[in-house]
């Protein structure tokens, strides 16, 4: 997996007769990158400095599920529910796949391909070599390639393209070769 932090800095300087000191610019850029500031602007009669951090005006998109409310059952209903067997436990055990799990190392968005119009990195049944890219997990506009840690066969792809993932979510079920 490759990961890191990347910042795009746009620095604009309009100097009329006096040059802006490079040391001061470096200090300002360092200040912006070490804090939560995304935009800094300094202007006086002679100079104007604008420092922007990030890759543009991206609008965060959030989806929230409607809350689910459950009410405590009355006494007769509670007794009937307690006597009935719990059929939900069996499917949970059946969903447990045999093989090794490839999990997400970060919170982000799962992508099967390097671009929307490109072929997926892997398909079910495909043999993968150690170090081969399995997918991308995007976190804060940074694309993190998830690579195979060993030679394996893809048994199951557990996430849909462009689906949000949490740390530790299963992305693939694989079989070591």
C-alpha positions as CSV (number, residue, x, y, z in Angstrom):
1,X,0.0,0.0,0.0
2,X,1.3,3.4,-0.9
3,X,0.1,6.3,1.3
4,X,1.3,9.8,2.1
5,X,0.1,13.3,2.4
6,X,0.1,15.7,-0.5
7,X,-0.7,19.4,-0.6
8,X,-1.1,21.7,-3.5
9,X,0.2,25.1,-2.8
10,X,-0.8,28.1,-4.9
11,X,1.3,31.1,-4.0
12,X,0.5,34.4,-5.7
13,X,2.8,37.4,-5.2
14,X,2.2,40.8,-6.6
15,X,5.3,42.9,-5.8
16,X,5.6,46.5,-7.2
17,X,9.0,47.8,-6.2
18,X,10.0,45.6,-3.3
19,X,10.7,41.8,-3.6
20,X,9.0,39.5,-1.1
21,X,11.5,37.7,1.0
22,X,11.6,34.0,0.1
23,X,12.3,33.1,3.8
24,X,9.0,34.8,4.7
25,X,7.1,32.9,2.0
26,X,8.6,29.6,3.2
27,X,7.6,30.4,6.8
28,X,4.1,31.2,5.7
29,X,3.7,28.0,3.7
30,X,5.0,26.0,6.7
31,X,2.5,27.7,9.0
32,X,-0.4,26.9,6.6
33,X,0.7,23.2,6.2
34,X,1.2,22.7,10.0
35,X,-2.3,24.0,10.9
36,X,-5.9,23.5,9.8
37,X,-5.8,26.7,7.7
38,X,-6.8,26.0,4.1
39,X,-6.3,29.6,2.8
40,X,-4.1,32.5,3.9
41,X,-4.1,36.0,2.4
42,X,-1.7,38.8,3.3
43,X,-1.9,42.2,1.6
44,X,-0.3,45.5,2.3
45,X,0.4,48.6,0.1
46,X,3.3,46.9,-1.7
47,X,2.7,43.2,-1.7
48,X,-0.1,40.6,-1.9
49,X,0.4,37.0,-0.9
50,X,-2.2,34.3,-1.2
51,X,-1.6,30.7,-0.1
52,X,-4.2,28.0,-0.7
53,X,-3.9,24.5,0.5
54,X,-5.8,21.6,-1.1
55,X,-6.9,20.9,-4.7
56,X,-9.8,23.2,-5.1
57,X,-13.2,23.9,-3.8
58,X,-14.5,20.4,-3.3
59,X,-17.8,20.2,-1.6
60,X,-17.9,17.3,0.9
61,X,-20.8,15.0,0.3
62,X,-22.4,13.1,3.2
63,X,-25.2,10.6,3.2
64,X,-27.1,9.9,6.4
65,X,-29.4,7.0,7.0
66,X,-32.8,7.6,8.5
67,X,-32.8,6.7,12.2
68,X,-34.4,3.4,13.1
69,X,-36.5,3.5,16.2
70,X,-37.4,0.3,18.2
71,X,-39.9,0.2,21.0
72,X,-39.8,-2.3,23.8
73,X,-42.4,-5.0,23.3
74,X,-45.2,-5.5,25.8
75,X,-45.0,-8.5,28.2
76,X,-47.0,-11.0,26.0
77,X,-45.1,-10.1,22.9
78,X,-41.8,-10.4,24.7
79,X,-42.6,-13.9,25.9
80,X,-43.6,-15.0,22.3
81,X,-40.3,-13.5,20.9
82,X,-38.2,-15.3,23.6
83,X,-39.8,-18.7,22.7
84,X,-39.1,-18.3,19.0
85,X,-35.7,-19.5,17.7
86,X,-33.4,-16.9,16.2
87,X,-33.0,-17.7,12.5
88,X,-30.7,-14.7,11.9
89,X,-27.8,-16.4,13.5
90,X,-27.5,-19.1,10.8
91,X,-27.1,-16.8,7.8
92,X,-24.4,-14.8,9.6
93,X,-22.4,-18.0,10.0
94,X,-23.0,-19.0,6.4
95,X,-21.8,-15.6,5.2
96,X,-18.4,-16.3,6.7
97,X,-16.2,-17.2,3.7
98,X,-13.4,-19.6,3.8
99,X,-10.0,-18.0,3.1
100,X,-7.9,-15.1,4.1
101,X,-9.4,-11.6,4.3
102,X,-8.0,-8.4,2.7
103,X,-9.2,-5.6,4.9
104,X,-9.2,-1.8,4.5
105,X,-6.3,-0.2,6.3
106,X,-8.1,3.2,6.3
107,X,-11.5,4.9,6.2
108,X,-12.3,6.0,2.6
109,X,-14.0,5.1,-0.6
110,X,-13.4,1.8,-2.3
111,X,-12.6,1.8,-6.1
112,X,-12.1,-1.3,-8.2
113,X,-10.4,0.5,-11.1
114,X,-7.9,3.3,-11.5
115,X,-10.5,5.4,-13.5
116,X,-14.3,5.2,-14.0
117,X,-13.8,4.0,-17.6
118,X,-10.9,1.6,-16.9
119,X,-11.1,-2.1,-16.4
120,X,-11.1,-3.3,-12.7
121,X,-7.8,-4.2,-11.2
122,X,-9.0,-7.8,-10.3
123,X,-11.9,-10.1,-10.9
124,X,-13.2,-13.2,-9.0
125,X,-11.1,-16.3,-9.8
126,X,-8.1,-14.2,-10.9
127,X,-4.6,-15.3,-9.7
128,X,-2.8,-12.3,-8.2
129,X,1.0,-12.0,-7.6
130,X,2.5,-10.5,-4.4
131,X,2.6,-6.7,-4.7
132,X,-0.1,-6.5,-7.5
133,X,-2.7,-3.7,-6.9
134,X,-6.1,-5.1,-5.8
135,X,-8.0,-1.8,-5.5
136,X,-7.8,1.8,-4.5
137,X,-9.1,3.3,-1.2
138,X,-9.5,7.1,-1.6
139,X,-9.1,9.1,1.6
140,X,-9.2,12.9,1.6
141,X,-8.4,13.1,-2.2
142,X,-5.4,10.8,-1.8
143,X,-5.5,7.6,-3.7
144,X,-4.1,4.6,-1.7
145,X,-3.3,1.5,-3.7
146,X,-4.1,-1.7,-1.8
147,X,-1.6,-4.4,-2.9
148,X,-1.6,-8.1,-2.4
149,X,0.7,-9.2,0.5
150,X,1.1,-12.7,-1.0
151,X,0.3,-14.7,-4.1
152,X,-3.4,-15.6,-4.0
153,X,-6.6,-16.2,-5.9
154,X,-9.6,-13.8,-5.6
155,X,-12.5,-15.8,-4.1
156,X,-14.9,-12.9,-3.4
157,X,-15.1,-9.1,-3.9
158,X,-16.9,-7.8,-0.8
159,X,-17.5,-4.2,-1.7
160,X,-19.2,-2.4,-4.6
161,X,-17.3,0.3,-6.6
162,X,-17.4,3.8,-5.0
163,X,-18.7,2.3,-1.8
164,X,-17.6,3.9,1.5
165,X,-15.4,1.6,3.7
166,X,-14.3,1.8,7.3
167,X,-11.0,0.7,8.9
168,X,-11.0,-3.1,9.0
169,X,-13.8,-3.6,6.5
170,X,-13.3,-6.8,4.4
171,X,-12.6,-5.8,0.8
172,X,-11.7,-9.2,-0.6
173,X,-11.7,-12.9,0.4
174,X,-8.7,-14.6,-1.1
175,X,-7.1,-18.0,-1.1
176,X,-3.3,-18.2,-0.6
177,X,-1.4,-20.0,-3.2
